Amino acid sequence: MSYLRPSNIDGAKHSWAILALLVKRLRQVWPTVSITLRGDSGFCRHKMLGWCERNGIHYIVGLAKNPRLNQLSQPWLDQAKSQFEAQQHKQRLFAELHYQAGTWKRQRRVILKAEHMGQGSNPRYVVTNLAGDPKQLYETVYCARGEMENRIKEQQLDLFADRTSCSRWWPNQFRLLLSTLAYTLTSAIRRIALPQTELAQATCATIRLKLFKIGAVVIRNTRRVKLLLSSSYPYQALFQSVCQKLCPD
């Protein structure tokens, strides 16, 4: 959904309230579902984390580095540096810390990725209430956020979900609704009709270009609509296969 607000406020302001609405709706439909919030450091706010803890929501969220975190991490950072100097290729170590920011009411578990490479040290931090091995949580659970962001970018860039520049709320909401419906439709076609084809892993932009944006002559009468496609259209066989899978009868 779109949310009209001033641009000179914290980017995560009110995000915990929006999360509360989403969780309420999800639990209405699936009362026993386990919900995990995964996000980058832009969502690491004490209200967000506190709300999750009070309402039984798991979270794994990026945490911006600061001098205190770097100080706590120094033993692992030094070890990664020593290993890099000895082996001359990138080193990655994982550990967990207990850290309390100034706005937090208590300590929380922080996962450290102590990385050292040719450009120098590159520590990364994630705060979580999930149990498990730090390396597995970082690489398998947190880093999967990248694939999620790819799907969001598909809708934003390929299907124009970023067209929310109107000063009024309803036009922005309607544009976002149309974009979401377009993404849902395109994703369904990819899932149902494109497995084991050359477009099985294609982005929405590629599917639009090769299957949707086709020049054709439209002939309509009282009983049917005919689409006369170009005989030189290079994806005729694929287009026909998609149509048959979507409308098998």
C-alpha angles and dihedrals in degrees: 000000000000122000119199113211141136117287095222097073134086109294090229097046111134091004090121089056091051089048089053091055092049093048092048091054094045092051092049088061100032107024096180099041118129111232125200123189112214121182147137125264091279087078096047099112126142093234091053094048093043093050091051092051093049093049103043097255121146117222139190110181135167117254121207114238120248137172093268093052091046090051092052089048097048098106092056093041090053091048092051090049092050092049091049092051090050098044103026096221134093116293127202126188127178129208140150129241136188110231138169120197119210093258094047122097094211144009119281135197113263124190116214126206104195104196127175125182140152092292091054137255119349110181119184129192134203126184116210146159092206119114120230147077112325095227093048093047093049100043101034105029107025100035090052083077086083092066090047090053090051089059091048090050089051090059094041100046105024098038101029100246088151091069094105099119098119116116090226124075103222097057089050091048092048093049090050091048091053091048091049092050090049091051092047090052095046092045090050091052090050092049098043107030108023107055113124092015131107089261096050091113097027122135122241089257092058093046090050092049098046104033108022109032096067126142111235144157113241118211117184131182135160094282108034149005118232125201113200107199125196114271088224094056102130097212100053095125093048092046091052092048091052091050092051093050093048094044106026093167 
